[in-house]
């Protein structure tokens, strides 16, 4: 009879035990124990309550982003209703923005579109802050250079008033057009905004920060899991 050294036995037991231990840490009574993403924007108490471990908790209504009516690079009319049931990742850009900020955001969005291209849970929107210049024909050519696929990664433009109202009042990101030396100048927050399927803001991420972009990638996965769990729970 052949005996295994105690060291090999301990290693084998550890290998077999670790997956089960990790599963226990991640689940409890069939529910994920990961930390859910926060909500951003105004919130109000709804006047109703729910119970958690016997404790009475007030229900909160979180800000839901209002709709828009814009067009994509194919000149197809779109609204947030066009992405109903989808997680949405939004960033800002303008085609004449030949600067590192725009380039970084485009590169990051391309990476997410590539990584989640076959995932039906999420869509990507890039909204032009220069809608006067960035008409659909301009966006179509620009989209080809980025490899943006309409319907998955839409480049959006439309009425300037509606665009800026949506960005400032609904997404709560800074976006402003001024004139300097007779030429338009754009000042804006170079952030990605993550929306859940109920149009609630779940995160802001600085496009110039590699750490923030890595965090965003992780939190997209967390939000996908959260949405799947909500479907399973009937919420």
N, C-alpha and C positions, 0 to 999 in steps of 0.2 A: 504493500500500500504506500502510495506516494504522498508525503506531507508537504504542504506549502508553507514557506516561511511566514511568520506572523506579520511581517511588514507588507507582504504581498496581499495577505488577507485583508488587512486594514485598508489598503488602497482600493481593493475590489469593493469592499463594503461602502467606502466613501463614494465611489463612482455610482453605485447603485442607489445610494440614499439621497444624494444631492438633488436630482430631478424632483423626487417626491417632496423634499423639504421646500424647494423653491415653489412648487405648485401650492403647497400649504400656505406659504407666505403671501402668494398672489391671490388666493381665493379663500373665501369664508362663507360657508353655506351657499356656494354657487355664485357668489358675487365678487367682482374684482375689487381689490382693496387699493388700487392705485389712487393717487391724489388727483381729483378732477380739476379741470382747468377753471380759472376764475371767470367772472363776468365783468364786462366793462360798460361804462355809461350809466345814465341815471337809473335808479331803481326805486320802487315803491312797494310798501306792504299791501298785499291784495285784500287783507281783511279775513282771510281764511287761515287754517292751521293744519299741520300734520304732526304725527307723533314719531319720534325716534327714540327707541329704547325707553319708552314710557314718558319721555320729555316732550312737552308741547312746544312746537316750533312754528313761528309765524311764516306763512308762505310769502315769497317775494316775487314780484314781477320785474323782470329785467328789460332794459331797453332793446327794442326790436328795430332794426334798421329799416327805414322807409323805402319804398320802391323807387325805381327810376325808369325812364324810357329813353334808351339810347340805341345806337346801331353799332355793329361790329365791323371788322375789316372786309366782310363780304356785303356790307350795307344791309344786313339783316336786322330788323328791329328786335331788340331784346329788352327784357326787364328782369328784375330779380325773380319774378314768377317763372321765367324761362329756366331757372336753376332750382326749381322747387324740389325739396327733398335732398339737396346736395350740400355738402360742406363747400364753402367758397373761400378761396384765397385771393386777396385783392392787393394790387400795388399801383403806384402812380408812375407816369413817365411822360415824355414828349419827344417826338421824333427828331426835333432840332437840338435836343439836349445832348450835345457831344461832350459829356463830362463823365467823370469816374462814378458819380452817384447813379446816373441812369444806367451806365454799363454794368455796374455791380448788381443792380436790381434785375436787369434783363437776364444776366447770367444766372442769378439765383433762381428766377422764375423758370428759366429753361431747365434747370436741374430738377426742380420739383415736377414740372410737366413731364419730364422724361421718366422720373422715378415713379410717378403715379399715373402715367399715361393710360394704363389699362385698368385703373381702379375707378369704377363707376360711382364711388362715393363722393368724389371731390372734383370740382372744376376750378379754373383759373381765369381771373379777370385782370387786365391791365387797363387803367383808365387814363386817357390823355388829359393833361392839364392845359393843353394848347388846342382846344377843339376847333378854333377858327382856322388854323393851318392844317391840323391833322384830320382831314376829311377821309372818308372810307377808302378812296383810291390811294391816298398816301399811306394809310395804315396797311392796306393790302400788300404793297411793295415792302414796307417795313417789316410786316409779319413774316414775309418770305425769308428775309435775312435772319430772322430769329428762329424760324422753324415753328412758328406758332400755328397750331391747328385750330381753325374756327370750330366752335362747338365744344372744344376742350380747353383751349387757351384763347379767349376772345380779347381782342384789342378794341376798346370802346371809345366812342366819341359822340358828340351831340350838341345840344344847345348849351352855350357857356353858362348861362344862369342855372340851369338844372344840374350841370356837372358840378359846379362849385357849391351849390346848395347841398347836394348829396355828400360831397366830401367833407364840408365844414359842419353841417348840421346833423348828419346821420352817422358818418364814420368818425367824426370829431378829430379829423386830421387837418393840419394847417395847409392851405393851398391858396396862393394869392398871385395875381398877375399885376405887375406894375409896368411903367414905362421908364426906361433909362436911356438917355441920349437918343430919343426918338424910336427906340426899339423895345419890343416887349421883353420883360424880365420876369422869370417865374421863381417864386419862393415857395417851397413846400416841404413837408415832412416826408422824408424818404423811408416810409415805413410800409411793411406788409401788415395787412389786417386779416385776421382769421375769423370767419363767421361760421356758426353751426347751422344746422338745417332749419332752425327756427329764426334765423337772421339775427341772432344775438352775437355780440362781439366777444370773442373768447381770448384774443391776444393781439398785442402790437409788437412788431419786431423790426429793429433797425437794420435796413438793408446793407449798411456799411460795416456791420459787425459780424464777423465770422462766427462768434459765439452765439449771437442772436439767431443767425440762420441755422445753426446746428440745433439750437433749442426749438426753433420752429419745426424742423423736420421731425423731431421727437414728439412734439405736441400735436402735429397732424395725426400721427399714429394713435396717440392717446384719445384724440377726439373721434377718430374713426371707431375705436373700440367702444367709447362712450355711446355713440349713436347706435351701434349694433346692439349694445346692451339695452338701450332704451326701447328698441324695436322688440327685443325678446321679452322685456318686461311689460310691453304694451303701453309705454309712455310716449 
